[in-house]
Amino acid sequence: MSDIVHKKISYCDIRILILCNLRYDTCGKNVNIIKCFTESLNRTYKLVINFTDNGTSKEFNLNVPGIKTVGEIKGDVYAITNVPARHQIWSGWPPVADDDTMTIGCAGLSIPEHKLTLTKSNITHRPQAKKTVEDVIADISDDEEDYQSCSFHTEPDDDMFESEGSMTRKMTALIPETVKDETEALEHFTREFRERYGENHPVFFVGTLENALKEALQGRAKDRKLLAIYLHHDNSILSNVFCSQVLCSDSIVNYLSNNFVTWAWDLSLETNNARLITLAKRHFGSIASTQIRNYRPDQLPVLYIISRSRSSNEVVDVIHGE
């Protein structure tokens, strides 16, 4: 098996998976993964901005590098329009560009130019009545009374915490120790994942890893997909954010559904960790199994990308959810 390729991927980067072309060659044996990150970030993009203010329209043409963020573009526009970013109303940005930290290269802009429209929000300032000296003194007196009235209780109310605790749903392991086989494990994983993160999530293959491999990689050439294996750990502070904000986003769910068979496993319990190490060694070899054995919780979650090469399964990419 060839060396495993590792890369760390941000929320912005993982969204651009929908812009990357992962496809089989004509024989259906090798996977050509086109790394579009560097190319996209190094490209210069032309933004054609139609700015309307008080019935007058102006057009600005900006040539910006892909490494600039949406927020930085809004700052540049402020310099030429005198409209602060908080008062800018835009249309024309792709849906994935709803985050000001998104780089232009990750935003899915049209080539050779991308058209945007900009207007200024209507701001009305309500005049405030001037306060007299008596009003200010009265406000200070009220603040002191409020402070004194709330300073009696310095100890936390135990009843309050008990009430809150009773309302909180106890989190169940995605794969508990009691499951008998891989199929039952994936059934429980899917059910608990839905309870935690909602109905919009990747379609997890319910069955053994062996059957997931067959489903993805061993069918007719035109029907083959890549296999994505999502590895989760509840003790990682990244897992909850990654699942709720990235893995369950519409763009990622749709992309995985259309291009991958997705299988998942929970490494939170030692018994499940050992089971996956055995499965990984059987299906992918010692390099992959050793890598999984050495993962610390803070190095998870990860997404393994599996293809088929020369009649063997091959780990072609490992995406870290950082």
C-alpha positions as CSV (number, residue, x, y, z in Angstrom):
1,M,0.0,0.0,0.0
2,S,1.3,3.5,-0.8
3,D,2.1,6.0,1.9
4,I,-0.9,7.6,3.5
5,V,-1.4,11.3,2.6
6,H,-2.3,13.5,5.6
7,K,-3.5,17.0,5.6
8,K,-5.2,19.3,8.1
9,I,-8.3,20.9,6.8
10,S,-10.2,23.9,8.2
11,Y,-13.9,24.5,8.0
12,C,-13.3,26.7,5.0
13,D,-11.2,24.0,3.3
14,I,-13.6,21.2,3.8
15,R,-16.4,23.2,2.2
16,I,-14.3,23.5,-0.9
17,L,-14.6,19.7,-1.3
18,I,-17.7,20.4,-3.3
19,L,-15.4,22.3,-5.8
20,C,-12.8,19.5,-6.0
21,N,-13.1,16.8,-8.6
22,L,-12.5,13.4,-7.1
23,R,-13.0,10.8,-9.9
24,Y,-12.0,7.4,-11.1
25,D,-10.0,6.9,-14.3
26,T,-11.4,5.0,-17.2
27,C,-10.4,1.6,-15.7
28,G,-12.0,2.5,-12.4
29,K,-9.0,1.4,-10.4
30,N,-7.1,4.5,-9.6
31,V,-8.4,7.7,-8.1
32,N,-7.1,11.1,-9.4
33,I,-7.6,13.6,-6.5
34,I,-7.1,17.1,-7.9
35,K,-5.8,19.3,-5.1
36,C,-7.5,22.6,-6.0
37,F,-6.7,24.4,-2.7
38,T,-3.3,25.8,-3.8
39,E,-4.5,26.7,-7.3
40,S,-7.6,28.4,-6.0
41,L,-5.8,30.4,-3.3
42,N,-3.1,31.6,-5.7
43,R,-5.5,32.7,-8.4
44,T,-6.5,36.4,-8.9
45,Y,-10.3,36.9,-9.0
46,K,-12.1,39.8,-10.6
47,L,-15.1,41.2,-8.7
48,V,-17.5,43.4,-10.5
49,I,-19.4,45.3,-7.8
50,N,-22.5,47.3,-8.7
51,F,-22.9,49.8,-5.9
52,T,-26.2,51.7,-5.5
53,D,-26.5,54.7,-3.2
54,N,-29.4,57.2,-3.1
55,G,-30.6,56.1,-6.6
56,T,-27.1,56.5,-8.1
57,S,-25.2,53.4,-9.3
58,K,-21.5,53.0,-9.6
59,E,-19.5,50.0,-10.8
60,F,-16.2,49.0,-9.2
61,N,-13.8,46.3,-10.6
62,L,-11.6,44.8,-8.0
63,N,-8.8,42.3,-8.7
64,V,-8.3,40.3,-5.5
65,P,-6.0,37.4,-4.6
66,G,-7.7,34.1,-3.6
67,I,-6.1,34.2,-0.2
68,K,-8.0,37.3,0.8
69,T,-11.1,36.8,3.1
70,V,-14.6,38.0,2.5
71,G,-14.2,40.2,5.5
72,E,-11.1,41.9,4.1
73,I,-13.0,42.5,0.8
74,K,-15.7,44.3,2.8
75,G,-13.0,46.4,4.4
76,D,-11.6,47.3,1.0
77,V,-15.0,48.3,-0.2
78,Y,-15.5,50.5,2.9
79,A,-12.3,52.4,1.8
80,I,-13.8,53.2,-1.6
81,T,-17.5,53.7,-0.7
82,N,-17.4,55.0,2.8
83,V,-19.9,52.3,3.8
84,P,-18.9,50.4,6.9
85,A,-19.1,46.6,6.6
86,R,-21.9,46.4,9.2
87,H,-24.0,48.6,6.9
88,Q,-23.2,46.8,3.7
89,I,-26.0,44.8,2.1
90,W,-24.7,42.3,-0.5
91,S,-26.2,40.0,-3.0
92,G,-24.4,37.6,-5.3
93,W,-22.1,35.9,-2.9
94,P,-22.2,32.0,-3.1
95,P,-23.9,30.3,-0.2
96,V,-20.6,29.1,1.2
97,A,-19.3,32.7,1.5
98,D,-21.6,33.5,4.4
99,D,-18.6,33.6,6.8
100,D,-16.4,36.7,6.8
101,T,-13.3,34.4,7.5
102,M,-13.9,32.5,4.2
103,T,-11.1,33.0,1.7
104,I,-12.1,34.2,-1.8
105,G,-10.4,31.1,-3.2
106,C,-12.7,28.9,-1.1
107,A,-15.9,30.8,-1.9
108,G,-16.8,29.2,-5.3
109,L,-16.7,32.5,-7.3
110,S,-17.5,32.5,-11.0
111,I,-14.5,32.7,-13.4
112,P,-13.3,34.9,-15.1
113,E,-15.4,37.5,-13.2
114,H,-17.9,37.4,-10.4
115,K,-20.7,40.0,-10.2
116,L,-22.0,41.4,-6.9
117,T,-24.4,44.1,-6.0
118,L,-24.0,46.3,-2.9
119,T,-26.4,48.7,-1.2
120,K,-26.3,50.6,2.0
121,S,-28.7,49.8,4.9
122,N,-31.2,52.4,5.9
123,I,-30.0,53.8,9.2
124,T,-32.3,55.9,11.3
125,H,-30.9,57.6,14.4
126,R,-33.5,58.1,17.1
127,P,-32.5,61.2,19.1
128,Q,-32.2,60.6,22.8
129,A,-33.6,63.0,25.3
130,K,-30.9,64.7,27.3
131,K,-30.7,63.7,31.0
132,T,-30.7,66.2,33.7
133,V,-28.3,66.0,36.7
134,E,-31.3,64.7,38.8
135,D,-31.9,61.9,36.3
136,V,-28.3,60.8,36.4
137,I,-28.3,60.8,40.3
138,A,-31.6,58.8,40.2
139,D,-30.0,56.2,37.9
140,I,-27.0,55.8,40.1
141,S,-29.3,55.3,43.2
142,D,-31.3,52.7,41.3
143,D,-28.2,50.8,40.3
144,E,-27.0,50.8,44.0
145,E,-30.3,49.4,45.1
146,D,-30.3,46.7,42.5
147,Y,-26.8,45.7,43.5
148,Q,-27.7,45.5,47.2
149,S,-30.9,43.5,46.4
150,C,-29.0,40.9,44.5
151,S,-26.0,40.6,46.9
152,F,-27.8,38.6,49.6
153,H,-27.4,35.3,47.8
154,T,-23.7,34.5,47.5
155,E,-24.0,30.7,47.4
156,P,-25.4,28.9,44.3
157,D,-28.9,27.4,44.6
158,D,-28.5,23.6,44.7
159,D,-32.2,23.2,43.7
160,M,-31.6,25.2,40.6
161,F,-28.7,22.9,39.5
162,E,-30.7,19.8,40.2
163,S,-33.6,21.1,38.1
164,E,-31.2,21.9,35.2
165,G,-29.6,18.5,35.4
166,S,-32.9,16.7,35.3
167,M,-33.7,18.5,32.0
168,T,-30.4,17.6,30.3
169,R,-30.4,14.5,28.2
170,K,-27.6,12.1,29.2
171,M,-25.3,11.6,26.3
172,T,-25.2,8.0,25.1
173,A,-22.1,6.6,23.4
174,L,-22.4,6.5,19.6
175,I,-21.3,2.9,19.8
176,P,-21.8,1.3,23.2
177,E,-19.9,-1.8,24.4
178,T,-23.0,-3.9,24.3
179,V,-23.4,-4.0,20.5
180,K,-22.9,-7.5,19.1
181,D,-21.6,-6.8,15.6
182,E,-20.8,-4.0,13.1
183,T,-24.3,-3.8,11.7
184,E,-25.8,-3.2,15.1
185,A,-23.0,-0.7,15.9
186,L,-23.8,1.3,12.8
187,E,-27.5,1.2,13.5
188,H,-26.8,2.6,17.0
189,F,-24.3,5.1,15.7
190,T,-26.8,6.5,13.2
191,R,-29.6,6.7,15.7
192,E,-27.5,8.5,18.4
193,F,-25.8,10.8,15.8
194,R,-29.3,11.9,14.7
195,E,-30.3,12.5,18.3
196,R,-27.3,14.8,18.8
197,Y,-27.0,16.6,15.6
198,G,-30.4,16.5,13.9
199,E,-31.9,14.9,10.8
200,N,-29.5,16.6,8.3
201,H,-26.4,14.4,8.4
202,P,-24.4,12.2,6.1
203,V,-26.1,8.9,5.2
204,F,-24.0,6.3,7.1
205,F,-23.8,2.9,5.6
206,V,-25.4,0.5,8.0
207,G,-23.5,-2.8,7.7
208,T,-20.0,-4.2,8.0
209,L,-16.9,-2.4,6.8
210,E,-16.4,-5.2,4.3
211,N,-19.8,-4.7,2.8
212,A,-19.3,-0.9,2.7
213,L,-16.1,-1.5,0.7
214,K,-17.9,-3.8,-1.7
215,E,-20.8,-1.2,-2.1
216,A,-18.4,1.6,-2.9
217,L,-15.5,0.1,-4.8
218,Q,-16.5,-3.3,-6.3
219,G,-19.6,-2.6,-8.3
220,R,-19.9,-1.7,-12.0
221,A,-17.3,1.0,-13.0
222,K,-19.9,3.7,-13.6
223,D,-21.5,3.1,-10.2
224,R,-18.4,3.1,-8.1
225,K,-17.8,5.7,-5.5
226,L,-15.1,6.5,-3.0
227,L,-15.4,5.2,0.6
228,A,-15.3,7.8,3.4
229,I,-14.7,6.5,6.9
230,Y,-15.5,9.0,9.6
231,L,-13.7,8.3,13.0
232,H,-15.2,10.0,16.0
233,H,-14.1,10.5,19.7
234,D,-16.3,12.0,22.3
235,N,-13.3,13.2,24.4
236,S,-12.1,15.5,21.6
237,I,-13.3,19.1,22.0
238,L,-13.3,19.3,18.2
239,S,-15.9,16.5,17.6
240,N,-19.0,18.4,18.5
241,V,-18.1,21.5,16.5
242,F,-16.9,19.5,13.5
243,C,-20.1,17.4,13.4
244,S,-22.6,20.3,14.0
245,Q,-21.0,22.9,11.8
246,V,-19.1,21.0,9.1
247,L,-20.1,17.4,8.7
248,C,-23.8,18.2,8.9
249,S,-23.7,21.3,6.7
250,D,-25.9,21.0,3.5
251,S,-22.9,21.2,1.1
252,I,-20.9,18.4,2.8
253,V,-24.0,16.2,3.3
254,N,-24.9,16.5,-0.4
255,Y,-21.3,16.0,-1.6
256,L,-20.8,12.9,0.5
257,S,-24.1,11.5,-0.6
258,N,-23.4,12.0,-4.3
259,N,-19.7,10.9,-4.4
260,F,-19.1,8.6,-1.4
261,V,-20.3,5.6,0.5
262,T,-19.9,6.8,4.1
263,W,-19.1,4.4,7.0
264,A,-18.4,5.6,10.6
265,W,-16.9,4.4,13.8
266,D,-16.7,5.7,17.4
267,L,-13.3,5.3,19.1
268,S,-14.4,6.7,22.5
269,L,-14.3,3.3,24.1
270,E,-11.1,1.1,24.2
271,T,-13.1,-2.0,23.1
272,N,-14.3,-0.2,20.0
273,N,-10.9,1.2,19.3
274,A,-9.4,-2.3,19.4
275,R,-12.2,-3.6,17.1
276,L,-11.4,-1.0,14.5
277,I,-7.7,-1.6,14.6
278,T,-8.4,-5.2,13.8
279,L,-10.7,-4.3,10.9
280,A,-8.2,-1.7,9.6
281,K,-5.4,-4.2,9.6
282,R,-7.5,-6.7,7.7
283,H,-8.8,-4.4,5.0
284,F,-6.1,-1.7,4.7
285,G,-2.8,-3.2,6.1
286,S,-0.5,-2.5,9.0
287,I,0.2,1.2,8.2
288,A,-3.4,2.3,8.6
289,S,-4.0,0.1,11.7
290,T,-0.9,1.5,13.4
291,Q,-2.0,5.1,12.6
292,I,-5.4,4.5,14.1
293,R,-3.8,2.9,17.2
294,N,-1.6,5.9,17.7
295,Y,-4.4,8.5,17.5
296,R,-4.9,10.6,20.7
297,P,-8.4,12.0,21.3
298,D,-7.3,15.5,20.5
299,Q,-6.2,14.4,17.0
300,L,-9.7,13.4,16.1
301,P,-12.1,13.5,14.3
302,V,-10.7,12.3,11.0
303,L,-12.1,11.3,7.6
304,Y,-10.3,8.5,5.8
305,I,-10.8,8.4,2.0
306,I,-10.5,4.9,0.5
307,S,-10.1,3.8,-3.1
308,R,-9.4,0.6,-5.0
309,S,-6.0,0.1,-6.6
310,R,-4.6,-3.1,-8.2
311,S,-7.2,-5.3,-6.5
312,S,-6.5,-3.9,-3.1
313,N,-8.0,-1.2,-0.9
314,E,-5.9,1.9,-0.5
315,V,-6.1,4.9,1.9
316,V,-5.5,7.8,-0.4
317,D,-6.2,10.7,2.0
318,V,-6.7,11.4,5.7
319,I,-8.6,14.6,6.4
320,H,-8.2,16.0,10.0
321,G,-11.2,17.9,11.2
322,E,-9.3,20.9,12.7
